[in-house]
Amino acid sequence: MKAFFKPIGVALLAIALLAGCNNKPKTIDNNNANKPENTEATANNGNSAATNTANGEGGPTEFSGSIENNVTWPDLGLDVDYIVDGWININGNALLTIEPGVTIMFTGANGGIGVGENAGLRMVGTAEKPIILEGPANNSNNGSWQKVRIESKRNDNQFEYVQFLRGGSDEGEWQGVVHLANGRLGMKNCLIDGSLGMGLVIEYDEGFLTAFENNTIKNCSVYPWLSEYFLPLTKNIGSGNIFENNGKNMICCKNSGTDFQENTTIRELPVPYYFPIGISFDGNKTVTIEPGVKFMMPINTGIGVGDECGFVANGTEEKPIVFFCEEEGEAWNGIRFDSKRNNNVINYCQFKNCGANDSWSERSCLYIRSEAKLTLTNNVFGPSFYNGVGIENIENWGKVTHSGNSFVNCKEGNVWIEGGGEYNGTEFEGGKALENLPQ
């Protein structure tokens, strides 16, 4: 472990940072770092690391620099156990373990922890003894420290009962208090309270959460959760998560395309999923959407379902699946449906404020392409600026099974027949609107 201890400068700074706390800061004599007199953070191989040698003064341990070997930071029984000056990098194969009850205070807005590609960070507290990461006591603002950034995929990256208080930066697109940069992390019973940016960020396409349950993310200036790609939002998402009082209280996915190579379930969360540039579901597997899921779409964006991708949006009467526009009084495009899979279902879904004037979905909440196969039941289409359901080719309508659907305030017509012809013994004229779906 490479550590730098500043006996005079940091000690004076620490006194100011701890204003309002009952601790006196301990300073570290780097020359005596291997001769502890009181408490020490011990390496798993038995070597001493980040050793406190303050002759019994009873203050927190001060640390800056990098960690190169396995290290454990124990609870020192203080209001603040460790003061971190600047950024800690955990390098090589090192694992930093933070024990229950530890409080870490960062000295300023540039403070944080970086976990390298092969390193690890284990912070497992308890309900009675949570682990706390916070900024200086004399700075109650969000952004008082930066973040924890994880690049590694180690299984021992685990956060449980950890409180991240008043962190986060607003400088850059991917600024979150917890930032997975192709990293992986299990996160349970944690609190992110306050950020100038996001709460949780997943950047790049290989990172994801190995567990996510009973977490609370609140008081973030932007999103509680931002992901560059959609697949990380579908992996290992459990129940009991809370998102509240955030500037944009929704789960945001920045990328517009997803190629599913395994069957995937989109879990219900207490806030909507948000797609700033729309989303396309492709690949040759099935996407299942749980009852109660909400999709928020910006103006003039849409959802595409590819011809080989199975699509099962199976809501219930009590918990419908809802697709709606971000801005009241405006319209998103709708769903453009190409899938030829036999298992496609859209049931108990609501399509609201859709049908924008765009060729993507032919101005319809749901545009069903010629070769698509679909069971369409118990859905509500509208309000729509134009049409409820668009049918590309009536002669192939026999591939769609439907019942129990209704329409609300579709301004140009409930059902739009784009390509006319004969279906079930009846001739339909193209470019015309119908009151109901053809029987």
HELIX and SHEET records of a PDB file:
HELIX    1   1 GLY A    9  LEU A   17  1                                   9    
HELIX    2   2 ASN A   30  ASN A   32  5                                   3    
HELIX    3   3 LEU A  231  THR A  234  5                                   4    
HELIX    4   4 ILE A  394  LYS A  399  5                                   6    
SHEET    1   A 9 LYS A   2  ALA A   3  0                                        
SHEET    2   A 9 THR A  61  ILE A  67 -1                                        
SHEET    3   A 9 TYR A  82  ILE A  90  1                                        
SHEET    4   A 9 THR A 103  PHE A 106  1                                        
SHEET    5   A 9 ILE A 131  GLU A 134  1                                        
SHEET    6   A 9 VAL A 162  GLY A 167  1                                        
SHEET    7   A 9 LEU A 191  SER A 195  1                                        
SHEET    8   A 9 THR A 216  CYS A 220  1                                        
SHEET    9   A 9 ILE A 242  GLU A 244  1                                        
SHEET    1   B15 LYS A   2  ALA A   3  0                                        
SHEET    2   B15 THR A  61  ILE A  67 -1                                        
SHEET    3   B15 TYR A  82  ILE A  90  1                                        
SHEET    4   B15 GLY A 112  VAL A 115  1                                        
SHEET    5   B15 LYS A 147  ILE A 150  1                                        
SHEET    6   B15 GLY A 176  ALA A 181  1                                        
SHEET    7   B15 MET A 198  GLU A 203  1                                        
SHEET    8   B15 TRP A 225  SER A 227  1                                        
SHEET    9   B15 ILE A 251  CYS A 253  1                                        
SHEET   10   B15 TYR A 273  TYR A 274  1                                        
SHEET   11   B15 LYS A 294  MET A 297  1                                        
SHEET   12   B15 ILE A 321  CYS A 325  1                                        
SHEET   13   B15 CYS A 349  PHE A 351  1                                        
SHEET   14   B15 VAL A 380  PHE A 381  1                                        
SHEET   15   B15 SER A 406  PHE A 407  1                                        
SHEET    1   C 2 GLU A  40  THR A  42  0                                        
SHEET    2   C 2 SER A  48  THR A  51 -1                                        
SHEET    1   D 6 VAL A  71  TRP A  73  0                                        
SHEET    2   D 6 LEU A  95  ILE A  98  1                                        
SHEET    3   D 6 GLY A 120  VAL A 124  1                                        
SHEET    4   D 6 GLN A 158  GLU A 160  1                                        
SHEET    5   D 6 ARG A 184  LYS A 188  1                                        
SHEET    6   D 6 PHE A 208  GLU A 213  1                                        
SHEET    1   E 8 GLY A 257  PHE A 260  0                                        
SHEET    2   E 8 ILE A 279  GLY A 283  1                                        
SHEET    3   E 8 GLY A 302  VAL A 305  1                                        
SHEET    4   E 8 GLY A 334  PHE A 337  1                                        
SHEET    5   E 8 SER A 364  ILE A 368  1                                        
SHEET    6   E 8 ASN A 387  ASN A 393  1                                        
SHEET    7   E 8 GLY A 413  GLY A 419  1                                        
SHEET    8   E 8 LYS A 432  LEU A 434 -1                                        
SHEET    1   F 6 THR A 264  ILE A 266  0                                        
SHEET    2   F 6 THR A 286  ILE A 289  1                                        
SHEET    3   F 6 GLY A 310  ASN A 314  1                                        
SHEET    4   F 6 VAL A 345  ASN A 347  1                                        
SHEET    5   F 6 LEU A 374  THR A 377  1                                        
SHEET    6   F 6 VAL A 400  SER A 403  1                                        
SHEET    1   G 2 GLY A 421  TYR A 423  0                                        
SHEET    2   G 2 THR A 426  PHE A 428 -1                                        
END                                                                             
